[in-house]
């Protein structure tokens, strides 16, 4: 039995990293493995229950940020005591050295550092920890070429795409009609965004674009799916911009794929990204996408994606959204994107198998 400890350095919550971990485990042949999930920072019960339903055991650890020494010590002891074979830590910077060193000192032979972004929140700490990080992992994995180059520099790394359940996100015309009736979106321009309320997602920019778009299209309704510590601040900005009755905050929801069916265009103005899962899901659904050119082109699997600079005016973004909304071939676009997703390795079955093979090295 191969014992694997999976760690998300941002906690167990509705976000890209957690979604990737869950999706890969759901699609993976888990026979011959015993999976443990580290619980630190944020821990949402619904997420934990999903992991447990897959047979994973939750390992409660001290808060990684508030008590890093306690976190390291308990992590090290758990790895050593339970003879963990694989530690797979998912994060964004050289602070992953905490997990890698705990695994190294705990005699774990297979230590996987997995990069999910192209920038660190704590740049100085990242720089200080680089020497420790570089000497502590045994396998380097990244969700994209840009994310790999950011964390591993000129050292070799393996790309494991953020795979998705392709069938789950395919376009369904009947479901679209049903959802548009449910949310009273018929005869309206529905524009959507999915992302946690964190600085990286650039929600302030997004709202200014929305305001400009509303001045051009009075039938526009804006859906923002997600949650996070900046949500209240963004809601206050909606009030100040005078578009409160045009913006819908759904919070974290389990049926994102159903809401995608109802949308007409999706927007992502992120300041930086590793490889955003959301954009893959949108394209699989045949949706037109307007996204910032700060986002890696590795995520483009459709000809319905338009890159714009964040230096462009809000009006330019709004006009591009309107232009993209005129595409009406969702079904064929979805089919093409599914085919391209498989060719580019974005099928979760492929990424899950790739990770399983890495666990067995």
C-alpha positions as CSV (number, residue, x, y, z in Angstrom):
1,X,0.0,0.0,0.0
2,X,1.5,3.4,-1.1
3,X,0.8,6.1,1.5
4,X,0.3,9.5,0.0
5,X,-0.1,12.8,1.9
6,X,-1.7,15.6,-0.2
7,X,-1.2,19.2,0.9
8,X,-2.8,22.4,-0.2
9,X,-0.8,25.3,1.2
10,X,-3.8,27.6,0.9
11,X,-6.2,25.4,2.8
12,X,-9.1,23.2,2.0
13,X,-11.6,25.7,0.4
14,X,-13.3,26.4,-2.8
15,X,-10.4,27.4,-5.0
16,X,-8.4,26.2,-8.0
17,X,-5.9,24.1,-6.0
18,X,-8.5,22.2,-4.0
19,X,-10.6,21.7,-7.1
20,X,-7.6,20.2,-8.9
21,X,-6.8,17.8,-6.0
22,X,-10.4,16.6,-5.8
23,X,-10.8,16.2,-9.6
24,X,-7.6,14.2,-9.9
25,X,-8.6,11.9,-7.0
26,X,-12.1,11.3,-8.4
27,X,-10.7,10.3,-11.7
28,X,-7.7,8.3,-10.4
29,X,-7.5,4.5,-10.0
30,X,-6.9,4.7,-6.2
31,X,-6.4,1.0,-5.6
32,X,-3.2,0.2,-3.9
33,X,-3.0,3.7,-2.3
34,X,-3.9,5.2,1.1
35,X,-4.5,8.9,0.8
36,X,-4.2,11.5,3.6
37,X,-5.3,15.1,3.3
38,X,-3.6,17.8,5.3
39,X,-6.0,20.2,7.0
40,X,-4.5,23.7,7.8
41,X,-5.4,27.3,7.4
42,X,-9.0,27.3,6.1
43,X,-11.0,24.1,6.2
44,X,-14.5,24.0,4.8
45,X,-16.6,21.0,6.0
46,X,-18.2,20.4,2.6
47,X,-14.7,20.1,1.0
48,X,-13.5,17.7,3.8
49,X,-16.6,15.6,3.3
50,X,-15.9,15.3,-0.4
51,X,-12.3,14.0,0.3
52,X,-13.6,11.6,2.9
53,X,-16.2,10.2,0.5
54,X,-13.2,9.2,-1.7
55,X,-11.7,7.3,1.2
56,X,-9.2,9.9,2.2
57,X,-8.2,10.5,5.8
58,X,-8.0,14.1,7.1
59,X,-4.9,15.0,9.1
60,X,-5.4,18.1,11.3
61,X,-2.4,20.3,11.5
62,X,-1.6,23.7,13.1
63,X,-2.2,26.9,11.1
64,X,0.6,27.1,8.5
65,X,0.7,30.9,8.7
66,X,0.0,31.7,12.4
67,X,2.1,28.8,13.8
68,X,4.6,27.7,11.1
69,X,6.9,26.0,13.6
70,X,4.1,24.0,15.1
71,X,2.8,23.1,11.7
72,X,6.3,21.9,10.6
73,X,6.9,19.9,13.7
74,X,3.5,18.1,13.6
75,X,3.8,17.5,9.9
76,X,7.3,16.1,10.2
77,X,6.1,13.7,13.0
78,X,3.1,12.5,11.1
79,X,5.2,11.7,8.0
80,X,7.8,9.9,10.0
81,X,5.5,8.0,12.3
82,X,3.2,6.8,9.5
83,X,6.0,6.0,7.0
84,X,4.5,8.2,4.3
85,X,5.8,7.3,0.9
86,X,4.7,10.4,-1.1
87,X,4.2,14.0,0.0
88,X,2.6,16.0,-2.8
89,X,2.4,19.6,-1.8
90,X,0.6,22.2,-3.9
91,X,1.5,25.9,-3.7
92,X,2.8,29.0,-5.3
93,X,6.3,29.7,-4.0
94,X,9.5,28.5,-2.3
95,X,7.5,28.4,1.0
96,X,6.8,24.9,-0.2
97,X,10.2,24.2,1.4
98,X,8.3,23.9,4.7
99,X,6.5,20.8,3.4
100,X,9.5,19.4,1.4
101,X,11.9,19.7,4.4
102,X,9.4,18.1,6.8
103,X,9.0,15.3,4.3
104,X,12.8,15.0,3.8
105,X,13.6,14.9,7.5
106,X,10.6,12.5,8.0
107,X,12.3,10.0,5.6
108,X,9.7,10.4,2.8
109,X,11.4,9.2,-0.4
110,X,9.0,10.8,-2.9
111,X,8.6,14.6,-2.4
112,X,6.6,16.4,-5.0
113,X,6.5,20.2,-5.2
114,X,3.6,21.4,-7.4
115,X,3.5,24.9,-8.7
116,X,0.1,26.5,-9.4
117,X,0.9,30.2,-10.0
118,X,3.4,32.6,-11.6
119,X,3.9,34.9,-8.6
120,X,4.3,34.8,-4.8
121,X,2.4,36.7,-2.2
122,X,5.5,37.0,-0.1
123,X,8.4,37.8,-2.5
124,X,11.1,38.3,0.2
125,X,10.3,35.1,2.0
126,X,10.3,33.3,-1.3
127,X,13.8,34.6,-2.1
128,X,15.1,33.6,1.3
129,X,13.8,30.1,1.2
130,X,14.9,29.3,-2.4
131,X,18.2,27.5,-1.4
132,X,16.3,25.3,1.0
133,X,13.5,24.6,-1.4
134,X,15.8,23.7,-4.3
135,X,17.5,21.0,-2.3
136,X,14.4,19.5,-0.6
137,X,12.1,18.2,-3.4
138,X,12.6,15.1,-5.5
139,X,10.0,15.8,-8.2
140,X,9.1,19.2,-9.7
141,X,5.6,19.5,-11.2
142,X,3.7,22.5,-12.6
143,X,0.3,23.2,-14.0
144,X,1.8,25.2,-16.9
145,X,5.1,26.1,-18.5
146,X,4.9,29.6,-17.0
147,X,4.1,28.3,-13.5
148,X,7.1,25.8,-13.8
149,X,9.5,28.5,-14.9
150,X,8.4,30.8,-12.1
151,X,9.0,28.3,-9.3
152,X,11.8,26.0,-10.6
153,X,13.7,28.6,-12.7
154,X,16.1,26.7,-15.1
155,X,15.7,23.4,-13.4
156,X,13.6,20.6,-15.1
157,X,10.0,20.1,-14.2
158,X,7.0,18.1,-15.4
159,X,3.8,19.7,-16.6
160,X,0.6,18.1,-15.3
161,X,-2.3,20.0,-16.8
162,X,-5.2,21.0,-14.6
163,X,-7.5,18.4,-16.0
164,X,-11.3,18.7,-16.0
165,X,-14.2,16.3,-16.4
166,X,-14.9,17.2,-20.0
167,X,-18.4,15.7,-20.2
168,X,-19.5,17.6,-17.1
169,X,-18.9,21.0,-18.7
170,X,-20.1,20.3,-22.2
171,X,-22.8,22.6,-23.6
172,X,-26.5,21.5,-23.2
173,X,-29.1,23.7,-24.9
174,X,-32.0,22.4,-22.8
175,X,-30.1,23.1,-19.6
176,X,-29.3,26.6,-20.8
177,X,-32.9,27.4,-21.4
178,X,-33.9,25.9,-18.0
179,X,-31.2,27.9,-16.2
180,X,-32.0,31.2,-18.0
181,X,-35.7,30.8,-17.0
182,X,-34.7,29.9,-13.4
183,X,-32.5,33.0,-12.9
184,X,-34.9,35.2,-15.0
185,X,-32.2,35.8,-17.6
186,X,-34.2,35.4,-20.8
187,X,-33.7,38.3,-23.3
188,X,-30.8,39.6,-21.3
189,X,-27.0,39.7,-21.8
190,X,-25.6,37.5,-19.0
191,X,-21.9,38.1,-18.3
192,X,-20.1,35.9,-15.8
193,X,-16.9,35.6,-13.7
194,X,-15.7,32.8,-11.4
195,X,-13.0,33.5,-8.9
196,X,-12.2,33.9,-5.2
197,X,-12.3,37.5,-3.8
198,X,-8.5,38.0,-3.6
199,X,-6.3,40.7,-5.1
200,X,-5.0,38.5,-7.9
201,X,-8.5,38.2,-9.5
202,X,-8.7,42.0,-10.0
203,X,-12.4,42.4,-9.2
204,X,-12.2,46.2,-9.0
205,X,-11.1,46.3,-12.6
206,X,-13.9,43.9,-13.4
207,X,-16.6,46.1,-11.8
208,X,-15.4,49.2,-13.7
209,X,-15.7,47.2,-16.9
210,X,-19.2,46.1,-15.9
211,X,-20.2,49.7,-15.3
212,X,-19.0,50.7,-18.7
213,X,-20.8,47.7,-20.3
214,X,-24.0,48.6,-18.5
215,X,-23.8,52.1,-20.1
216,X,-23.7,50.4,-23.5
217,X,-26.2,47.5,-22.8
218,X,-29.0,48.2,-20.4
219,X,-30.0,44.6,-20.6
220,X,-26.7,43.3,-19.1
221,X,-26.7,41.3,-15.9
222,X,-23.4,40.4,-14.2
223,X,-22.8,37.2,-12.2
224,X,-19.8,36.9,-9.9
225,X,-19.4,33.3,-8.6
226,X,-17.0,32.8,-5.6
227,X,-16.2,34.0,-2.1
228,X,-13.3,35.4,-0.2
229,X,-12.1,38.0,2.3
230,X,-12.4,40.9,-0.2
231,X,-16.1,40.2,-1.0
232,X,-17.5,42.9,1.3
233,X,-15.1,45.5,-0.2
234,X,-16.2,44.5,-3.7
235,X,-19.9,44.7,-2.8
236,X,-19.3,48.2,-1.4
237,X,-17.7,49.2,-4.7
238,X,-20.8,47.9,-6.5
239,X,-22.9,50.3,-4.5
240,X,-20.6,53.2,-5.2
241,X,-20.6,52.5,-8.9
242,X,-24.4,52.5,-9.0
243,X,-24.8,49.0,-10.5
244,X,-26.1,47.1,-7.4
245,X,-29.2,46.0,-9.1
246,X,-27.2,44.6,-12.1
247,X,-24.6,42.5,-10.2
248,X,-25.5,39.1,-8.7
249,X,-23.1,37.6,-6.1
250,X,-23.8,33.8,-5.9
251,X,-21.1,32.9,-3.3
252,X,-19.6,29.5,-3.6
253,X,-22.0,27.1,-5.4
254,X,-21.9,23.4,-6.3
255,X,-23.6,23.8,-9.7
256,X,-21.2,26.2,-11.4
257,X,-21.5,24.2,-14.6
258,X,-25.2,24.9,-14.7
259,X,-24.7,28.6,-14.4
260,X,-22.2,28.5,-17.2
261,X,-24.9,27.1,-19.5
262,X,-26.9,30.3,-18.9
263,X,-24.1,32.8,-19.5
264,X,-23.3,34.6,-22.8
265,X,-19.7,35.7,-22.1
266,X,-17.1,35.1,-19.4
267,X,-14.5,37.6,-18.2
268,X,-11.2,37.1,-16.4
269,X,-9.0,40.2,-15.8
270,X,-6.5,38.5,-13.4
271,X,-3.3,40.3,-12.6
272,X,-1.5,36.9,-12.8
273,X,-2.4,33.2,-13.0
274,X,-0.7,29.8,-13.2
275,X,-3.2,28.1,-15.4
276,X,-6.8,29.1,-14.4
277,X,-9.1,26.1,-14.3
278,X,-12.1,28.3,-14.8
279,X,-11.1,29.4,-18.3
280,X,-10.9,25.7,-19.3
281,X,-14.4,25.0,-18.0
282,X,-15.8,28.1,-19.8
283,X,-14.3,27.0,-23.1
284,X,-15.5,23.4,-22.7
285,X,-19.0,24.9,-22.4
286,X,-18.5,26.7,-25.7
287,X,-18.5,30.2,-24.0
288,X,-16.7,33.2,-25.5
289,X,-14.0,34.4,-23.1
290,X,-12.4,37.8,-22.7
291,X,-9.3,37.6,-20.5
292,X,-6.2,39.6,-19.6
293,X,-3.0,39.0,-21.5
294,X,-1.3,38.4,-18.2
295,X,-2.8,34.9,-18.3
296,X,-0.9,32.2,-19.9
297,X,-2.0,31.2,-23.4
298,X,-1.5,27.6,-22.4
299,X,-5.1,27.7,-21.2
300,X,-6.5,28.5,-24.6
301,X,-8.3,25.6,-26.2
302,X,-10.9,27.5,-28.3
303,X,-11.0,30.2,-31.0
304,X,-13.5,32.0,-28.9
305,X,-10.9,33.6,-26.5
306,X,-9.8,37.2,-26.8
307,X,-6.8,38.5,-24.9
308,X,-6.8,42.2,-23.8
309,X,-4.2,44.3,-22.0
310,X,-5.2,45.6,-18.6
311,X,-3.8,48.9,-19.8
312,X,-6.7,49.1,-22.3
313,X,-9.7,51.2,-21.3
314,X,-12.8,49.9,-19.5
315,X,-14.7,50.9,-22.6
316,X,-12.5,48.8,-24.8
317,X,-13.1,45.7,-22.6
318,X,-16.8,46.4,-22.6
319,X,-16.9,46.7,-26.4
320,X,-15.0,43.5,-26.7
321,X,-17.5,41.7,-24.4
322,X,-20.4,42.9,-26.6
323,X,-18.6,41.8,-29.7
324,X,-17.8,38.3,-28.3
325,X,-21.4,37.9,-27.1
326,X,-22.6,37.8,-30.8
327,X,-21.2,34.3,-31.2
328,X,-24.1,31.9,-31.4
329,X,-22.5,28.5,-32.2
330,X,-22.1,27.3,-28.6
331,X,-22.7,23.7,-29.4
332,X,-20.0,23.4,-32.1
333,X,-17.6,25.5,-30.1
334,X,-18.1,23.2,-27.1
335,X,-17.4,20.1,-29.2
336,X,-14.3,21.7,-30.7
337,X,-13.0,22.7,-27.3
338,X,-13.6,19.2,-25.9
339,X,-11.6,17.7,-28.7
340,X,-8.8,20.2,-28.2
341,X,-8.8,19.7,-24.5
342,X,-8.2,16.0,-25.0
343,X,-5.4,16.7,-27.5
344,X,-3.7,19.1,-25.1
345,X,-4.0,16.8,-22.1
346,X,-6.7,18.7,-20.2
347,X,-8.8,15.6,-19.8
348,X,-8.8,14.8,-16.0
349,X,-8.4,11.1,-16.8
350,X,-5.0,11.9,-18.3
351,X,-3.8,14.2,-15.6
352,X,-4.9,11.7,-12.9
353,X,-3.0,8.9,-14.5
354,X,0.1,11.1,-14.9
355,X,0.0,11.9,-11.1
356,X,-0.6,8.2,-10.2
357,X,2.5,7.3,-12.2
358,X,4.5,10.0,-10.4
359,X,3.3,8.6,-7.0
360,X,4.7,5.1,-8.0
361,X,8.2,6.4,-8.9
